[in-house]
Amino acid sequence: MALNPVIAEITQRIVERSRPTREAYLAQMEAAALAQPGRAKLSCANWAHAFAASPAADKVRALDPNAPNLGIVSAYNDMLSAHQPLEEYPALIKEAAREVGATAQFAGGVPAMCDGVTQGRPGMELSLFSRDVIAMATAVALTHDAFDAAMYLGVCDKIVPGLVIGALAFSHLPAVFVPAGPMTSGLPNSEKARIRALYAEGKVGRDELLAAESASYHGPGTCTFYGTANTNQMLMELMGLHLPGSAFVHPNTPLRSALVKESARRVAAVTHKGNDWIPVGRVIDEKAVVNGVVGLMATGGSTNLALHIVAMARAAGILLTLEDLDDISKAVPLLAKVYPNGSADVNHFQAAGGMAFVVRELLKAGMAHEDVLTIAGPGLSNYHQEPYLDGDELKWREGPEVSLDEAILRPVDNPFSKEGGLKLLAGNLGRGVIKISAVKPEHHVITAPAAVFQEQEDFIAAFKRGELERDVVVVVRFQGPSANGMPELHNLSPSISVLLDRGFKVALVTDGRMSGASGKTPAAIHVTPEAAKGGPLAYVQDGDVITMNAETGELFIHVDEAELLARTPAPVPASKPGFGRELFGWMRHGVGAADAGASVLFA
């Protein structure tokens, strides 16, 4: 089907806006490609160092100028359930590389923290900045210039975006992303949410809460809700950086191991040494970025990607704006209902048709670009295939043409909503985003007096004292990137959910982030300019009436602008010591705005 005219127009304006920066990026890529892999220019001593510890067979192969050498960059650690399976991947990759006459080396590791562990804790203030640290660590890993292609092992939150940004700095190298897959389903998400709400009200104790959480997060693999980690995996498929159908295959299964090995074989086949060179700088172009945004909106993905995809695009010389995201969301229907947007988890989503069905529907409706280059070859249509094992042989077949469960996954002509999952909000309080895919229609428009807090702990204490038993717009400010690193404020959700369930009109307005698990709370987040930079949020007082209108995209305070700005702004809280936060002071000082990706790399 012909491309939807709105998607075509948005893509073209991104191309025009990005022309100077994109052309400069591609020129740098071509120059790096012409120089060939650095090992051809390394001295004998340099090259001997690079392979000193390798097995004898790999040393012999390393002397062959036509043998590709693959660099492995991994976020493995065994504290993150999603990354623990990556421990076994390097051995599988090296084995597969040898099968096709290549070599593979573990180039370097990158840090990987778990937002699930750091929620509400001081470490969360390092979370967003870890994305840029990961990008820089990726560059360190690859800077030996001894590789013909690279494989990126990572799954969660800031980790995949950081790896993408780092990969794009080595634009001439082919890249394949290799995930671990989701854990098996545990305690139903609706039951987990119920126990959390009861705990917030003081009706169950810590033992009951821990039992519920442990039954939900119970094994290796990603958390099964559709948060940032699983949204990342969707994105890697829509942007052509996975092998087709890789996203939601369980870890520690024969199919998963086969996909890992085939990823190595495939990336070895598309280096500059052959006739089918597929550099990552060509895979991630304006059309691929638009496809990623379309997927984000069609599946109701994480709010965190409103930051990350802007930063990833900039790493490829592509200037993406919140207005682009908003206009795409208005044009793209919501096809999936996965927790927190529904009761199903990603395993149910996969069983209902998964990414193969989503890609097929988007292409059939002209909502996505087919004419893109992917690691699997030309064409996004590669991704409405799904992998399977025929004996020991990995093969692909066409995915489902109809949804196997329309309570979870629907076709374009019968969507859950005519618009996508995120929306831009703008007005005299600044610009931000709201995730509306899980918010009930009756909560799309909220007008109420403000209750202003500087810390999320202060809000929780006020809730426990019973001071918020009313219609209220909760303002939590000084949570932006330059204030304290822009932590997720997911700890607010259970208390706000209780107030909503009691029948009050409640909304959240903040310059901070919400978790990828943010659900029914109507929340204006990533508000820019942030309070610490003199944004209007710094002038809001208790009792000021605020309107958040997700229908019209408005966010405003019912106070005359001159009167508002005549007030003395709230002082910026002092930076807190401890937990490594001192080491990130330079990032707080140098970070760019949230609507530009909240990065120190492109500020």
N, C-alpha and C positions, 0 to 999 in steps of 0.2 A: 504494500500500500504506500501511496505517496506520503512524504513526511508532513506531519501536521504543520500548518502554516505558522502557528504561534511558536512552536519549537524551532522551526526554520529561522524565523525572525530573531529570536533570542540568540540562537547560535551565531547568526551573522553579525549581530551587534557586539557579541563577545569577540569575534574574530577581528572586527574593525577596531575596537577599543584596545585590543591586545597586540595589534600588528607590530609596533616597534619593539616591545619586549619579547614577543614570540620570535620575531626574526633574529634578534640578537641571541636568543637561547639556541635556536636551530643552527646558527652560524658557529656557535661554540661547540655544538655537538658534532658538526661536520669536521671541524678542525681536529677534535679529539679522535674521531674515527680515522682520519687520514694519517694520523700519527702512529696508528696501529698499537697493539698492546705494548706496554712499557717494557716488558721483559725482553723484547727484541733489542732494546737499547740499553738494558742493564749490563753492567760489567759482569764478568764471570764470577767475581766475589759476591756481588749483589745476588746473582741468580742462585749461586750455591747456597747462600743463606736462606733463600726462599724455599728451597727443597731439602734442606739439610736433614730434617726429621722425617721425611716421607719414606714410605716403603720402597724397596729397591725397584720394583716394577714401575712405580710412579716416577721415580727419578729418571729411568730410561725414557719413559714417555714424555717427560718434561723437556727433554732435549729435542723432541720432534716439533718443529715450528708450526706444523699443521694440526697438532693435537690441542683442542681447546682446554683451557683451565678454568674451572668454575669456582667462584668465591662464594662461601656460605656465610651469611650474616644472620645470627640467631638471637632471639630474645628468650632463650630457654632459661627457666629456673623452675624448681620443683615446689615453689610456694603458690604459683599461679596455676590453678587447675587447667586452664586453657593452654598453658605453655609446658606443662610437665611432659606431655607426649613428645615434645620436640627433642627430648634427650636422645631418642633413637634415630632421628632423621639423618644426621651426618653420615653414619655408617651406611644407611640405605642409599644415600646420594652418591657416596664414593663408589659403592658397588655398581650402581647403575652407570655412573660416568665411565668406569673401566670397561663396561660392556660395549660402549660405543666409541672406545678409543680416546677417551678424554680423562682428565684428572679433576679432582675437586679438593679444595682445601678449606678448612674452617678459618675464614678471614678474620672474624671477630665477633664478640658478643656485644649486645646493647642492653642497657638497663630496662627492666620491666617491673613496674609496681602495680599493685592491685587496688583499684579504687574501692572494691568491695571491702577490703581490709581497712583502708584509710578513711572511709566515710566518717565525717564528723570529727576526725582526728587531725592533729597538726600536719601530719604528712600529706594530707590532701592539698595543702598549699603548694606543694611541689609537683602536683600531678600534671597540670596542663603544661608547665615548663618542661616536664620530662619529654614531651614530644620533640621539642627542639634539641634537647640533649641527645635523644635517640638519633635524630637526623645527623647531628655532628659526629656521634659515635660511629654511625654507618660510614660517614666519609673517612674517618680514621681507619676503619677496617679495610676500606677499598683503596686507600691512598698508596698502598704498595705498588699499584699499577701493574699487577702481575696476572690479571684476570681478563678473560674474553667474555664472560657473562657472570651474572650474580643471581643467587637464590636467597630469598628473604623469608625467614621463618619467624612469624609473629601473628598474633591474633587480636589482642584486646585494645580497647580504648585509645590511648595516645600512641600505642606502639606501632600499629599499622600505618597511621598517618605519618609518624616520624620516619619509619622505614621508607615510605613512598617519597617523602621529601629528600631523604638521603640518596635514594636510588636515582632520583631525577637530577641530582648534582653530577651523576655519572651517566649522563644522557645517552652516550654512545654504546653503553653496555646493554645487551638484552637482559631482561629481568623477569623472573617468575616468582610469585608469592605462593607460599606453601603453608596452608593452615593446618590446624589439628582437628577441628570439628567439635560439635557440641557433646556435652555429657548426656547420658541417657536421662529420660524424664524422671523427676522425683516427686516431691510433694507438689500438688497442683498449685499454681500461682495464686489462684483466688483464695485458697486456704492460707497460704503464706501471708497474703495481704491482710486477711482477717485477723490472724494472730498478731501481726504488727500493730494493727489498729487497737486491739484489746490491750496490748502492752502499753501503747501511748496513753490509754485511758487509765492505766494502773489496774486493769481487771485480770491480767495474768502476770506471772512473775518471769524473771530472767530464765529460769530453767525451762519453762514452756516455750519461751521465745527461741532459746538456743536449740531446743529439740526440733522446732519447726524449721529454722534456718538450716540446720545440719541435714534435715531430710530433703531440703530443696537443693542445697549445694553439697553434693555427696560423692563426687567422683571426678576422674580426669575429663577434660573438655571444657568448652565455654559454658557459662551459665546459660540456661535454656530460654530465658526471656529474650525479647527482641530489643536489647540495649545496644550500647555502642559497639561492643565486641562483635556481635552478630551483624549489626549494620555494616561494620567494616567488611565483613566477608561478602555480604551482598554487593557492596561497592566494588570489591576486587573483581567480581564476576562481570558486573555491568561495564567496568572500565577495561576489561580484557587482560587482567594481570594474573588470573588463576587459569589453570586448566579447567575446561568446562565442567560444571557440576561438582567442583571441589569443596564448596563452602560448608555443606552440612552433612558430610559423611562422618560417622562416629570415629573417634580415635581408637587405636589398638585393634583395628580390624584388617583383614586381608585387603579389602578394597582401598582403605586409607593408605596402607603401605604401598600398594601398587601405584596409587596416584603420586605419592612422594617420588618413587623411582622414575615414573614416566615424566615428572616435572624436570628431573635432571636430564633425561634423554632429550626432551624437547628443547630445553634452553641450550644444550650443547649443539643442537642442530641448526640454531638460528644466529650463530655468532658471525662476526665479520669475515671469518675464514671461508665461509661457504657462499652459496648463491641466494640464500634466503635470510638475509640480515634483518632482524627485527629489534632495533634499539628501543629502549624504554621511552626515549624522548619523542619517538614517532608514535608509539602506542598511546601515550597520554597527550592528546591534542584537544582542541576545543570541542570536537564532537564527543570524544570520550568523557570529558568533564561534564558535558550536558547529559550524556547517558547516565552518569553517576548520580547527578541531581535528580533526574527523572526517576531512577530507581529508589532514591531516598524518599521522594514524595509518594510514589506509588505503593510503597510498602509501609509507610508510617514510621520511618526510622528515627534514630536518636537525634536529639537536638544538638549533641556535641558535634555532629558532622556539619552543622551550619558554620562552625568555626573551622573544622579541619579541612573541608573540601575547598574552602577559599584559600587556605594556606597551601594545600597541595597544588592547586591550580597555579598559584604564584610561583611555586618552585619550577614550573614548566613555562614560565613567561606568560601565563594566561591570567587576565584580570577579571575575576568573577566577583559579582556584587550581591548584596542581600536582595536587591530589586530583581536580579536575575532569578534567584531562588524563589522569590515570591511569585513572579510571573509564571515560572514553570509549575509551581504548585497549583496555581489557578487553572492551569490547562490540563493537568494530569490527574486522572481519577485514582482514588484509594482502592487498591485491589486486595489488600491483606489485613487481617485482624489477628495480630499476634501479641501476646501479653507484653507491655501493659495496655495495648490497644484492644485487647480481647482476652479471652481465657486460655487460648491455645498457646503452646510453646513452639520453638523452632522445629522440634521433631515432628510435631503435628503439621506444621507448615510444609516441611519436606515431604511428608507422606501425602499431603493434599496436592502435590505437584511441584512445589518448591520453585527454585530459580528458573528451571527450564520452562515452566508454565508462565511465570512472570515475563520472562524475556520474549517468549512467543507472543503473548498478548500485547506487549508494548510495541513490538515490531508490526504485528498485524494491524494495530490501530494507528501506525505512523507516529508513535510517541517517542521512538528512539531511533538513533542513527544506525542503519545497517552497515553503511560504507565506512567502517573503521578497521584499523589494523589491530589485531590482538596477538597475544603470545601463541594462540592456537592457529593463527593465520588470518587472512582477510575475512571480515564479516562478523557482525554480532550474532548472526544466525547460528554460529558455532555453539552458542550458549543456550539454545533451546534443545540441546542434547544432554543426556545424562550418562554417567559412566556405569559400567557393570563388569563383572568378571565372568568370562566364559571359560570355565575351568580355572587355569592360572593366568589366562590372557585377558588383559584390560582392553575393553572395547567401549564404544559409545553408541547409543541409540537415541532416536527421537523421544523427547519427554512427553508427558501427557498433553493431549490437545484439549482436554476438558478438565476442569477442577474436580478433584476426587472428594472434596468437602467444601461446599460453598459457604459454610459458616466460618471458614478460615481464609479461603482464597477464591476470588471471583474473577470472571472475565470483564473486559473493558466495557461491554455493553450492559453489565449489571453490577456496577461497583458498589462498595459500601458508601462512598461519597463521590460526588462529581469533582471534588478538588482533593489535593494531596494533603500530606500530614502536617506541614509547617506553614506558618504565615508570618509576614512582616508586620510589625506594629510600629507606628511612628506618630509623633505629636510633640507637645511642648515639654514632655519628660525625656525625649530622646528617641532613639531607634532600638528596637529589639526584635526578638522572635518569640513565637508561641507555638507549642505543639498542640494542635487541635484534634488530632485523630483519636485521642482517648478521652477528650473532654465532652461531656454531655452538652447538647445544644442549649439547654437552659442555663448553662454556665459560661456561654460565649460572651455575654455582655454583663459586666459588673460595674456598678457605681456605688461607692461606699467610702466612709471616712478611713483615713490612713492610720495605721499603727506602725511606728517607725522603730527599727532596730539596727544596731551596728554589728551585732553578732548573732549567729543562728541560735546559740545557747540562750541568749536573752529572750528570743521568741519562745523557745521551748519552755523556759521558766514561766513566762507570762501565761502560756497556755495551761500549764499545770496549776497556776494560781486561779484559773477561771476568769482571767481578764479579757478573753477574746470570744466570749459567748455572745456574738453579735455579727451583723454584716460588717465586713472589714476588708480593706486592702492592706495586706501585710507588705511593708517595704523593708527589705533587708539590703542595706547599702554598704559601700566600702568592701565589696566582694569582687571587684573587677581585677583584671590582670596586673595593673600597676599598684593596686592597694595591697593585695595579699596573694597574688597568683591565680585568682579566679577559681576557688575551690567549687566542687559540686556541693549543692545544698540539699541533697536527697533526704537528710535527716529531718527536714521540715515536712516531708510529704505525709507521714502517718498522722501527725497532729492536724494538718490542714484537711486531710481526708475525714477525720472525725468531725471537724466543724461542718464540712459539706454534708456529711451524713445526718447531722443534726438539723439540717434545713437552712443553714445560714448561707448568705451570699459571700463567698470568700475568694480572693485572688492574691497572687504573689507578684510583686514587682521587684526586680533585683538586677544589679549589674554583675551578678555572679552567674554560675551555671546550675543546671539541674542535672541529675543523673540521666543516662540513657534509659533508665527504668522509670522516669517521671511519667505519671499516668494521668489520673483524672483531675489533678490540680490545674486550674486555669492560671498560667504563669507567664508573665512577660519577663524574659530572661535576656542576658547578654546586653542589657540596656547601655547604650553608648550615646554621648560621652559618659564615662563612668564617674561616680561621685568624687573619687580621688583626683580626677582631672578637672574638677570644677563643673561637672555636669549638673543638670537640674535636680537630680536626686539628692544632692548635698544640701538643698534648700528646703526640702519637704519637712513639714512638721506634723506631729500627731494631730489628727482631726481634719487635716486638709482632705477635701473630697477628690477622689481620683476615679476616672473612668477607663476601663480596659475593654475595648470593643473588638472582639476577634472577627466579627462580621464585616466591619468597615475598615479594620486594620488601624484603629486609632488608639493612642495611649496619651492621655492628657490629664493635667491637674486643673481643677476649677479655681485657679488663683491667677489674677492678672500677672502677666510676665514681669512687668516693672515692679509690682509689689513683691513677687517671688524673689527676684534677683536683688531687691533692696535688703533682704534679710542677710544676716551673717551666716555664712555656710557652716555646717558642722565641721569640726576639725578632723583632719585625716588621722585615724588612729596610728599610733607608733607601731613599727614593725616588731613582731614578737621574736625573741631569740629561741634557739633550740631546734632540734629535729632537722638540722641542716638548712634551716631557712636563711641563715646568714649568708650561706654560699650562693644564694640565688638573688641577692640584693641587686646585682647589676642587671638581672633580667627584669625585675620589677621596674627599674628605672628606664630601661631601654625598650620595653615591649610596645608593640603597636596596638591599635584599638581592636576591640572584639569584631567589629564589622569588616576588618581587614585581615582576620584570621588570628589575632592575638599572638603574634610571633615576634621574637627578637631577630629573626633571620630576614624579615622583609619589612621591618619598621621604617 
